[in-house]
Amino acid sequence: MKLLFNRRHYYVYRSFFAIPNLSNSRGEPTNAIFRFHQNAAADAETFAAAAGAVFWDEGLPQRRVELQPAYKETRKEMPGQ
């Protein structure tokens, strides 16, 4: 059985900006979850995975900066919403 493990924090961020102005009837943005699901389904099909797990980067960016001070030092600020 193939298992697919994904670090998805990046994909949610990227997905939010990939499809602008997608929202539900209450005006709540749905672009990130829509694209996130599309990517996860495509990955499962591509890698013929029988099961999968998603994990998040909670707290890891700070740890990366501690280990490597130059981490993201040249990255631009996140765009406003």
N, CA, C and O of each residue as an XYZ file, in Angstrom:
324
protein
N       0.841     -1.176      0.000
C       0.000      0.000      0.000
C       0.887      1.240      0.000
O       1.806      1.350      0.812
N       0.613      2.174     -0.910
C       1.350      3.433     -0.953
C       0.668      4.465     -0.062
O      -0.551      4.632     -0.095
N       1.480      5.150      0.732
C       0.988      6.240      1.568
C       1.583      7.546      1.048
O       2.745      7.585      0.642
N       0.802      8.593      1.061
C       1.241      9.893      0.591
C       1.240     10.860      1.769
O       0.191     11.120      2.359
N       2.409     11.392      2.111
C       2.536     12.375      3.181
C       2.825     13.724      2.548
O       3.717     13.843      1.708
N       2.084     14.724      2.942
C       2.220     16.037      2.337
C       2.394     17.141      3.364
O       1.704     17.175      4.383
N       3.312     18.028      3.088
C       3.462     19.264      3.850
C       2.620     20.288      3.091
O       3.037     20.762      2.034
N       1.476     20.625      3.597
C       0.507     21.400      2.833
C       0.404     22.878      3.206
O      -0.341     23.602      2.546
N       1.091     23.347      4.197
C       0.989     24.755      4.585
C       1.273     25.647      3.377
O       0.529     26.589      3.105
N       2.320     25.354      2.675
C       2.694     26.117      1.481
C       1.577     26.099      0.437
O       1.293     27.127     -0.179
N       0.942     24.943      0.232
C      -0.082     24.825     -0.791
C      -1.324     25.648     -0.471
O      -1.948     26.200     -1.377
N      -1.689     25.737      0.803
C      -2.838     26.559      1.175
C      -2.536     28.019      0.885
O      -3.369     28.728      0.321
N      -1.354     28.468      1.265
C      -0.955     29.850      1.007
C      -0.977     30.133     -0.496
O      -1.564     31.119     -0.943
N      -0.342     29.274     -1.253
C      -0.271     29.460     -2.705
C      -1.664     29.403     -3.334
O      -1.970     30.168     -4.248
N      -2.493     28.503     -2.846
C      -3.835     28.334     -3.396
C      -4.713     29.549     -3.159
O      -5.554     29.880     -3.995
N      -4.528     30.210     -2.038
C      -5.332     31.392     -1.739
C      -5.150     32.455     -2.819
O      -6.117     33.104     -3.218
N      -3.927     32.634     -3.289
C      -3.643     33.666     -4.280
C      -3.752     33.165     -5.722
O      -3.766     33.974     -6.650
N      -3.830     31.857     -5.926
C      -3.888     31.306     -7.277
C      -5.237     31.543     -7.937
O      -5.315     31.724     -9.152
N      -6.292     31.543     -7.145
C      -7.640     31.725     -7.692
C      -8.278     32.903     -6.948
O      -8.971     32.690     -5.953
N      -8.065     34.113     -7.399
C      -8.637     35.255     -6.697
C     -10.153     35.341     -6.854
O     -10.715     34.869     -7.842
N     -10.793     35.941     -5.882
C     -12.228     36.258     -5.941
C     -13.151     35.051     -6.027
O     -14.231     35.154     -6.608
N     -12.764     33.924     -5.473
C     -13.648     32.771     -5.413
C     -14.213     32.721     -3.991
O     -13.466     32.581     -3.023
N     -15.525     32.838     -3.878
C     -16.130     32.864     -2.542
C     -17.506     32.207     -2.576
O     -18.057     31.943     -3.645
N     -18.043     31.950     -1.401
C     -19.369     31.344     -1.302
C     -20.445     32.437     -1.295
O     -20.132     33.615     -1.469
N     -21.690     32.056     -1.099
C     -22.805     33.009     -1.159
C     -22.762     34.046     -0.038
O     -23.398     35.095     -0.143
N     -22.022     33.763      1.031
C     -21.884     34.724      2.134
C     -20.676     35.632      1.949
O     -20.405     36.479      2.801
N     -19.944     35.468      0.844
C     -18.782     36.297      0.575
C     -17.504     35.806      1.237
O     -16.484     36.494      1.193
N     -17.539     34.630      1.848
C     -16.351     34.070      2.506
C     -15.441     33.451      1.446
O     -15.923     32.734      0.569
N     -14.147     33.711      1.512
C     -13.245     33.165      0.491
C     -13.178     31.641      0.563
O     -13.025     31.060      1.638
N     -13.294     31.015     -0.592
C     -13.219     29.549     -0.676
C     -12.117     29.098     -1.624
O     -11.945     27.904     -1.871
N     -11.373     30.065     -2.151
C     -10.351     29.747     -3.140
C      -9.275     28.811     -2.602
O      -8.854     27.897     -3.310
N      -8.824     29.015     -1.376
C      -7.744     28.185     -0.834
C      -8.188     26.738     -0.648
O      -7.472     25.814     -1.036
N      -9.365     26.536     -0.056
C      -9.812     25.153      0.194
C     -10.148     24.442     -1.115
O      -9.909     23.243     -1.253
N     -10.702     25.184     -2.072
C     -11.019     24.594     -3.369
C      -9.756     24.091     -4.059
O      -9.695     22.940     -4.489
N      -8.758     24.950     -4.163
C      -7.510     24.581     -4.843
C      -6.726     23.546     -4.040
O      -6.108     22.648     -4.613
N      -6.751     23.671     -2.714
C      -6.089     22.699     -1.843
C      -6.619     21.292     -2.138
O      -5.846     20.346     -2.287
N      -7.936     21.170     -2.218
C      -8.545     19.874     -2.487
C      -8.159     19.373     -3.874
O      -7.854     18.192     -4.041
N      -8.170     20.252     -4.865
C      -7.765     19.849     -6.218
C      -6.335     19.313     -6.226
O      -6.064     18.278     -6.835
N      -5.430     20.006     -5.558
C      -4.025     19.574     -5.514
C      -3.871     18.244     -4.801
O      -3.144     17.367     -5.269
N      -4.551     18.086     -3.667
C      -4.441     16.838     -2.904
C      -4.978     15.659     -3.711
O      -4.380     14.583     -3.716
N      -6.109     15.861     -4.393
C      -6.688     14.787     -5.216
C      -5.768     14.442     -6.385
O      -5.589     13.269     -6.713
N      -5.190     15.456     -7.005
C      -4.279     15.207     -8.135
C      -3.029     14.462     -7.672
O      -2.557     13.554     -8.357
N      -2.491     14.842     -6.510
C      -1.317     14.145     -5.978
C      -1.632     12.686     -5.671
O      -0.828     11.800     -5.960
N      -2.796     12.436     -5.088
C      -3.187     11.060     -4.762
C      -3.287     10.220     -6.033
O      -2.879      9.059     -6.052
N      -3.827     10.809     -7.080
C      -3.938     10.086     -8.357
C      -2.573      9.898     -9.005
O      -2.259      8.809     -9.486
N      -1.767     10.942     -9.021
C      -0.444     10.879     -9.649
C       0.434      9.810     -9.013
O       1.121      9.062     -9.709
N       0.405      9.745     -7.687
C       1.277      8.811     -6.976
C       0.576      7.502     -6.616
O       1.139      6.674     -5.899
N      -0.648      7.312     -7.109
C      -1.430      6.100     -6.862
C      -1.426      5.726     -5.385
O      -1.172      4.579     -5.020
N      -1.709      6.704     -4.552
C      -1.689      6.482     -3.105
C      -3.009      5.899     -2.635
O      -4.079      6.323     -3.073
N      -2.928      4.926     -1.741
C      -4.123      4.326     -1.156
C      -4.613      5.141      0.036
O      -5.796      5.106      0.376
N      -3.707      5.869      0.661
C      -4.054      6.696      1.815
C      -3.080      7.863      1.880
O      -2.008      7.831      1.275
N      -3.460      8.867      2.604
C      -2.590     10.026      2.706
C      -2.736     10.723      4.041
O      -3.699     10.502      4.775
N      -1.780     11.554      4.339
C      -1.807     12.354      5.555
C      -1.280     13.739      5.214
O      -0.386     13.889      4.381
N      -1.836     14.735      5.857
C      -1.419     16.121      5.663
C      -0.835     16.608      6.970
O      -1.371     16.328      8.042
N       0.265     17.337      6.881
C       0.798     17.935      8.104
C       1.139     19.384      7.846
O       1.360     19.790      6.705
N       1.182     20.165      8.917
C       1.330     21.610      8.857
C       2.630     22.042      9.505
O       3.212     21.309     10.306
N       3.078     23.227      9.158
C       4.347     23.782      9.635
C       4.216     24.583     10.929
O       4.979     25.527     11.137
N       3.310     24.250     11.766
C       3.081     25.051     12.960
C       4.359     25.185     13.788
O       4.862     24.203     14.335
N       4.874     26.405     13.870
C       6.060     26.669     14.669
C       7.378     26.375     13.986
O       8.425     26.776     14.493
N       7.367     25.697     12.864
C       8.621     25.327     12.224
C       9.389     26.489     11.615
O      10.617     26.489     11.693
N       8.734     27.486     11.010
C       9.529     28.572     10.431
C      10.465     29.234     11.452
O      11.604     29.563     11.120
N      10.004     29.427     12.662
C      10.880     30.020     13.679
C      12.060     29.099     13.967
O      13.188     29.565     14.128
N      11.810     27.822     14.030
C      12.888     26.849     14.266
C      13.896     26.889     13.110
O      15.105     26.808     13.330
N      13.394     27.013     11.891
C      14.297     27.089     10.740
C      15.181     28.331     10.820
O      16.368     28.275     10.496
N      14.608     29.444     11.249
C      15.387     30.673     11.381
C      16.460     30.503     12.451
O      17.575     30.999     12.293
N      16.133     29.807     13.536
C      17.126     29.549     14.579
C      18.273     28.706     14.028
O      19.436     28.957     14.343
N      17.952     27.715     13.215
C      18.967     26.835     12.645
C      19.735     27.498     11.509
O      20.932     27.265     11.339
N      19.045     28.318     10.740
C      19.641     28.983      9.589
C      19.162     30.441      9.563
O      18.111     30.720      8.986
N      19.888     31.359     10.162
C      19.436     32.749     10.263
C      19.092     33.402      8.921
O      18.289     34.336      8.896
N      19.656     32.956      7.834
C      19.379     33.562      6.531
C      18.080     33.050      5.905
O      17.701     33.497      4.822
N      17.396     32.119      6.572
C      16.163     31.543      6.041
C      15.149     32.648      5.746
O      14.771     33.396      6.648
N      14.716     32.752      4.517
C      13.733     33.722      4.038
C      14.151     35.176      4.222
O      13.300     36.064      4.179
N      15.427     35.440      4.424
C      15.830     36.823      4.676
C      15.629     37.735      3.475
O      15.500     38.948      3.641
N      15.599     37.177      2.271
C      15.404     38.014      1.088
C      13.974     37.933      0.550
O      13.660     38.540     -0.474
N      13.116     37.189      1.234
C      11.736     37.038      0.764
C      10.946     38.322      1.003
O      11.073     38.955      2.051
N      10.137     38.695      0.028
C       9.293     39.883      0.146
C       8.190     39.634      1.167
O       7.859     38.491      1.479
N       7.629     40.720      1.679
C       6.497     40.615      2.610
C       5.305     39.971      1.906
O       5.158     40.085      0.689
N       4.455     39.295      2.679
C       3.255     38.691      2.123
C       2.325     39.788      1.623
O       2.245     40.854      2.234
N       1.620     39.544      0.520
C       0.684     40.544      0.007
C      -0.490     40.716      0.966
O      -0.858     39.781      1.677
N      -1.067     41.891      0.984
C      -2.232     42.156      1.821
C      -3.459     41.455      1.282
O      -3.492     41.035      0.125
N      -4.455     41.333      2.117
C      -5.673     40.633      1.691
C      -6.794     41.590      1.415
O      -7.890     41.167      1.046
